[in-house]
Amino acid sequence: MDIDKDKIDEAALALMYLTLHDGCRAWKQIDWETTNRLYEKGFILDPVGKVKSVVFTDEGLKKSGELFYKLFSDK
């Protein structure tokens, strides 16, 4: 089975919105391969390090919120 990694990335970005804190941070609950792709796409700052959260870029924060409401809203 082929996996659409872009769809995985969108779902991961939307789920990261659930853990949003301090205005632009989200907890690192997503696997490294996915967080690395989100970093390469410019949605988060470099995820490598001991800090337990990642920082959204402005574009990533906006996209995360849009995807969250698109995928999980009942309206």
C-alpha positions, 0 to 999 in steps of 0.5 A: 500500500502506498501512503500519501505522506502529505496527508499524514503531514496535514493530519499531524499538523492539525493534531499539533494544534491541539497541544498549542501553548505559549502562542506558538509552541506544540508538544512533540507527540509526532514521530521524527520522520513526520516532524522532519518533513514539517520542518522541511516544509517550513511549518515548524522550526528545527525540531532536533533537540532536548526541548519537548516542544516545537515552535511553529513558524507563522505559516505553520501556525496558520496552516495548523489552525486551518487544518484543525478546523477543516479536518475536525470541525462538525460545521 
